[in-house]
Amino acid sequence: MSRVVICLLRCDLRAHDNQVLHWAQDNADFVIPLYCFDPRHYLGTHCFGFPKTGPHRLRFLLESVKDLRETLKKKGSTLVVRKGKPEDVVRDLITQLGSVSAVAFHEEVTQEELDVEKGLCQVCKEHGVKIQTFWASTLYHRDDLPFRPIARLPDVYTHFRRAVESEVKVRPTLRMAEQLKPLAPGLEEGCIPTMEDFGQKDPVTDPRTAFPCSGGETQALMRLQYYFWDTNLVASYKESRNGLVGMDYSTKFAPWLALGCISPRYIYEQIQKYERERTANQSTYWVLFELLWRDYFRFVALKYGRRIFSLRGLQSKEIPWKKDLQLFDCWKEGKTGVPFVDANMRELSATGFMSNRGRQNVASFLTKDLGLDWRMGAEWFEYLLVDYDVCSNYGNWLYSAGIGNDPRDNRKFNVIKQGLDYDGNGDYVRLWVPELQGIKGADIHSPWALSSAALSQAGVTLGETYPQPVVTAPEWSRYISQRPVLIPRCSTKFFRPDSFAKSGKFSGSKAFCFGRAVGGPGLLTFWDQRRDSVK
């Protein structure tokens, strides 16, 4: 009897360095590469019911599935596509084909994916079909870690990195066959669905986007070729990685890594080759440094399981998080009245992308300045990010909320200083907050500190053409021009911004708000964890 192997592909949408396809090639007469559009991925998020998969990531996914099908066809195969739960689709295929010997897939670490794997194991057990699994989502293999069992994984990234870099070698990429085994006779490949099939409209590409790229392995490999070999941009990555505008300030590998369109081990090998043939410096190392952060958050999820989704986080901290939907709406819509925050949130909404620097700041603002439930931000990012990765997303939000893997207590970003440091002339804010374009230079980061005459000259009316800040923090005053500020609704007197810090009136966990006092506690666009928090 012919041997048929079903290769269930999930976040591994590539033909290169794919252990599932590699194993099936050697252990089957017929190989069925399978992708399932799981309806559970298009429902609401767990806590707040936001759509799980937004239009930017859905389009990127559809492009990636289409690209993989085209690649596999060139190799004598194709990608079978079905809509349905993977465990149900696999059951139907086993029944239909009658000669399935094994189902192979790469292992995941978070609960929803593990539930799918449990269902697959049950289906295969019922039908006497072998399950073959592999670990392939990280740069360093799980079984090679010097922390066994995984409960011994350090809770501080630096300890993890030092141990791994000194004790573990990256496994080489796999050499894949030029031609793949065919599908089982009579099996239809199925149609790739459209945006409309999911009730979504194809998003219009915003010309301001920093990520104007398509999904798929082909584009991922082209991006690496461009960033490494065609332009040598990788050699200055460490200096440019905190940029905000344009395509080339970072590698932008994250969206492709999230869907497995490019292998982290392939990136590693290309870095090694680049360092041999061109140059080795802090920038080339920093790409690997960022890949290690991605590894770390995946291993943290493996260690802690469901706790990465817990309100109290990994540290079981009791923090009185708020669920103020009005404040949250201001944050997600980019209408907080704090231009650097608003610019980043508007970019996310319009493009599905945000810089590493932006992610740190908007997360700190939501959790530390507004005191909102960190899961609101995490689930909003899950909805919108084109490069959403469950482990990196939740790991970073736990970090920003102060309940994750941050060795420093109560780290907070001063979003005014951050704006001045990384958008000193305000060009990024003007790009995404056009109603403030009339404000020149760095003054754009704190329009409430400008005189009425200056605002009038810039065509800005606070509270009408642009919001008053929903909250201000005392530490901002050190970085705001020392000019009188008129506070509407709260006072008819002029005062100097630094009076916040000196008066003691807004001490403790209070922050001053226009109108009220509010209590409150991603390459690689992974969130960069060398967090230079500022007070």
N, C-alpha and C positions, 0 to 999 in steps of 0.2 A: 504493500500500500504506500502511496506517495505521502511524504511528510509535508504538512502545511504548518507554517509558523505565522501567527498574527503578531505584528509589532505595533503595540499601542504607543503612539507618539503623543506627548503632551507639551512640556516645555523643553523640547529637544528637536525643533523643526529644522534639521540640517542633515545633509548627506555626508559631510566630513566628520571624522572623529565621533561616530555614532555607534556606541557599543551594542545597542539593540540590533541595528541593521547588520553590524559586523558579525555578531553571533549567529543571527538567523541565516546569513549567507552560507555559513559552514555547517548548519544543522537542519537544513530544509531543502526540499525540492521546489516548493513554492513558498514565496514570502509575500505577506500582505501588510504593507505599511498602512496604518490606519490612524486617522484623526477624527475625533468625535467632538462636535459642537455640543457640549454638555449644557442642557437648559438651565441647570442650577447656577451657571456662571453669569446668567443674564437676569437674575432676580434681584432682590434688594440686599444691601449689606446687613450684617447681623444685628447691630445695635440701633442704627438710625434710618435704615431703609433706603439709603441712596442707591441708585442703580449700580450694580457691581461692575459692569463693563461699559464705559462711556464710548462715545463715537470715535475718539482719536485712537484709542487702543484697539477697538473693534476693527477699524479700517486697517491698522497696522497688522493685526492678526490675519485678516482675510488676505492681505497682500502676501504675508509670509506663507500661508497655506498654499496659495496659488503658485508662488515661486518654488516651493518644495515639490509640488506636483510636476512642474515643468522640468526641474532638475532630475527627478527620478525617471521621467519619461526618456530623457536623454541616456539614461543608464539601463534602459530596457524594462523598466517597471513603471509604477505610477503610485499616487497617493489615493487610497480609498477614503472617501469622506462620507460621514453619516451625521445626522442630527439625532441626538439622544444620549442617554446616560451610557458611559462606556461599558459598564457591566451588562446592560441590556443589549447593547449592540454586539458585544463579544458573544453573548449567549446565542443571539440570532445567527451569527456567522458560524459558530460551532455547529449549530443544528443544520444550517443550510449546506455547509461543506462536508460535514461528516467525517473528515479525515484530519482534523486539526490536532497536531501533536503537542504544541506548546503555545503559550501566550507570553510574550516578553515585553518588559517595560523598564524604564528607569525609575528608581524609587524617589519619592518626595518625602517631605518631613512634617507638613502641617496637616491639621485634622481633616479638612474636607478632602484633601488628596489621599490621605491614609484611609479614609472611609471608602473611597473608590477602590483602592487596592484590596481592601478587605472584601468588598463585594466581588471583585474579579477572582480572588482566591476561592471564594465560595462557589462561584459559577464553574470554575475549572475543576474543583473537587467533585462537583455533582456529575460532571461529564468525563471524568478521568483524564483531564488534560493537564500537562505539566505547566507550572509557573516558573519562569526564568526572569530574575530581576538583576539589575545592575545599579551601581552608584556612579553618577557621571556629571552631577550638576556643579561641582566645585573644582577649583584649581588643584587643590590637594585632596587626595582621596580620603574618605572617611576612615578606611581601614588602616591608613598609614599614620594617623595622628598619634602623637606621643601621649595622648590622654585616653586611657582605657580603664574603665568604661567612660562613656561620654559625660557622665556626671562629674568627672574630674576636669572638664573643660574650664579654663580660667574665666573669671567674670570680668576681667580687664583685657582689652584688646592687645595692649602692648605685651603682656605676658604671653598671650597666645602667639602673637607674631614672632617674638624672639625664639620661642620654643620650636615653632614650625620651620622658620627659616634656617635654624641651626641643625635640626634633627631630621627633616623630611625632604625627600626629593619629589619633584613633580613627575608623575608618570608620563611617558611619551604618548603623543597622539597615535591613533590607530591608522594603519594603512588600509584604506577602503578599496574594494573591488571596483574596477572600471565599469563592469556590467553586473547588474543585480539579477537574482533569480526572478522569474516572472510571477504574476498573480496566478492563483488557481483558476483553471478554465471556467468560463461562464460567469465570473464575478464582475459585477458592474462597479466602476470606480465611483459613481455618484457625483452629484452636482455640488459645487462650492456655493454656499448661500450668499446672499447679498446683504447689504446694510438694511434694506427694506424688509428682508425676511425677519430681522430682529426688531422691527419697529423703529429703526433709527435712520436718520438722514446722513448722507455722506457729508462730513464737515468741510466747509470751505477752507482752503489753505490760506492762512493769514500771511501776507508778504513780510511781516516783521518776525516770523518764527525763527528760532535758533535751531530748529530741527525740521528742515523741509524734506526729510528722507522717506523712502518707502520701506516697507517691511520685506523680510526675506533674506535667506542666506547669501544670495548673489550680491545684494546691496551691502550687506555686512562685510563681506570680503573686499568689496570695492572700497568701502570706507577705510578699512585697515590699510589697504594698498595706498590710498591717497594720503592718509594721516602719517603713515610711517615712511613709505618709500618715495612717493611722488613729491612731497613737500617738506619732509623732515620736521613737521610740526611736533612730533613726539619728543624731539630733543629739547623743546622749550615748554613742555606740558606743565611742569611744576610752576613756572612763572605765569602762565596764562590761565590756569585752571579755575581761577576765581573770577573769570570774566562773566559778562552778563549779556552781551549783544553779539550775535553772529554765530556761524557754524563752527568756527575753528578754534575757539578758546579751550575746548576740551575734546576728548576723543569721540564722545557721543555713542560709545559702544553699548551703553546700558539698555536701550530698548531692544536691541538684538540679543543681548545676553539674557534678558528676561524671558524671551521665548525660545532660547536655545538656538537661535539662528547662527550663532558663532560660538565656538568652543573656547572656554577660558584657557585651556591648555594650548590651543592653537595661538592665541594671543601671546601666551608666555613664550612659545617657541619662536614666534616672530620677533619678540623683544630680544631674546637671546641672539638671534641672527643679526638683528639691527645693531646690537652692541658689539658684535664681532666685526661687522662690515662697515659700520658708520661711526658711531660713538656710544659710549656708555657714560651716563651722568645721573644726577639726581632725578631728572625728569623721566628718563627711561625706567629707573627704579620705581618712581612714584606710580606708574601705571600698575605695576605689580602690587604695590602697597595698597592701591584701591581695590584690586581684585581680591586681596586678602581680607579686606573689610567685608566684601560680599560673601566670601567663604565663612567668615566669623559669624555673621548674622544667621547663616544657614545652620551652622553648628549650634549656635545659641538656641535656635528654634528646636533643633533635635534634642537638646538637653532639657529645655523647659516645657516643651509641648504647648498645651493650651494656655499656659500662663503668659505667653507673649501677647495674648488678646485680653488679659485680665485688667480691669480698671486699676487695680493696685499694683500691677506690673510684676517685675521679677523680684522687687524688694519688699513686696507686700506692704507698701506705704499707704497709710490712710491720709488722703489729701481731699479737702472739700471742693472737688471740682464742680463747676457750675454747668448748667445746660441751658444757658440763655440763648434762645434761638434768634432773637433780634441781633445780638452781638455776633453770633455765628454767621448770620446772613451778611452782615457788614464785612466780615472777614472773607468769606468765600466769594463775594461779589466784587471785592476790591474797592470797598467804600468805607474804610475805617477812618479816613482822614489823615492817615500816616502814609505819605506818598511811596516810600520804598516798599512797604508791605503791599500797598494797593497795586503797584506796578507788577510785582511778582504774581499776585493772585489773578490779575487780569491776563497776564501771559499764559498762566496755566489754563485758564478757562478757554482762551482763544486757540491754543495750540496743543494742549496736552503735555506741555514741557515746561520745566523751570530749572534754572541753574542750581548747582550745588549750593552756592552761597545764598541764593534766594530761599531754598528749602529750609536751611538752618534758621534763617531769620523769621520766616512766617510761622514756623513751628514754635519757636521760642515766644513769639508775640502771642500766639493763641494760648499757649499753656502758661506762660509766666506773666504776661502783661494783662491778658483778658481772664486768665484763670479758668478757661473752658476745658471740659472733658477732652482729654487728648485723643480719645477714640473718634470724636467728631472730625478732627483733622485727618486722622489716619484713614477713615472711611471715605472722606472726600477725596483724598489723594488716590485711594483705590479706584474710585470712580473715574477720575480724570487722567491720571498719569499714563502716558504712552509706554513708559518703561516700568510700570508697576510690577514689583516683585514682592510677594507676600512677606518674605523673611526680612529683606532690606527695609521695606516700608515700615513694618511694625517695630523692627529693631531700632530704627532711627527715631520713630515717634516716642518709644519708651525712653530712649536716651534724652531726647529734648525735654520730655516731661519730668525728668529727674527720677525715674523709677526703673531704669534699665541698666546698661553697662557703663555708665559714666562714673569714673572713680572720684570725681569732684562733686560735692554736694551743692545743689541749687544753682547750677550754672545758668546764666541768663545772657542773652544778647542785647546789647544796646542798639536798637535798630536805627537810631539817628546816626551814631558813630559809624555803624556798618555801612549805611548809605553814603556817608561822606568818604569813607575809606575806599569803597569799591565802585562808587558812581559819583566821584568828586564834583564833576561839572553838571551832574544831573541829566546826562543824555539818555540814560536808560529810563529814568522816570518820565522824561518828556516823550519817549517813544510809546509808552503804554498808558500814560495819564495825560492825554493831549490838552485837557482843560487847564493844565498848569503850564503850558508851553511859554506863556508870556513871562514867567518868572525866570530870571537869569541866574546862571551859576548854581552854587551850592544852596542858595536860599530856597530852592525848590523842595528841599527835604523837610523844611519846617515852615510851611506857609502861614501857620497861625502866629508865628513870631514876627511877621512883617507888619509894618504900619498900614493903616487904612489907605494911605495915599499910594504906597507901593503896590498893594493888592489891586487897587483901582486902576493903576497904570498898567498892570499885568492882565487886566480883564478878569480878575478872580473875585468872586463874592463868596466868602466862606459861609456854608450853610445853604447856599443856593447852587452855584456852579461847581462847587467842590465841598465835601463834607467837613464839618468841624471834626477834630479827632475824637474818637469814642473814648479814648483814655490817653493820658500822658503819664510818663514815669519821671520821677524826680531826677534821675541820673541823666536824662536827656539834656538838661539845662546846660551842662558843661560844654556841649557841642553846638549850642544854638547861639547865634549872634546876640550879643548883649544889648538889646534894644527894648523899649517898652512894648508890652503886649496888652491889648485890650481883651478881656475875657467876657464874652457875651453871656448873659443869663446868670452867671455865677457871681459877678462883681461888676460894679461900675467904675472901679479904680484901675489905674495902670499899675503894673508890677513888673519886676524883672524875673525872667525865667529861673534864675538861680535861687530865687527866694524859696522855691519848693524845697530845695535841698537844705537850706539854712534855717527855715522857719520851724521845722519840726511838726508843722501842722498836718502833714500827710505822712506821718511815720508809720512804721509797722508794715502791714500788708495793704495799706490803702494807697491807691494811686489817684491822682487828680484827673477828673473828667470834666469836659465842658458840659455843664448842666447837672452833673451828679458825681458823687464819689463812689467809686466802684471797688469793692473788695476783691482781692485776688491773691492768690498765693504769692545718595544716586546713583572723562572716561565715558570718562566714566562719570556720568553724573550720578554717582552714588553720593550720598551725603557725606561730605568730608568730615571725618571725626576728629581731626586735629583742631578741636574747637577753641578758637581764641575768643572766649566769652569776654564781654566787656561790661564794665559797670558804669 
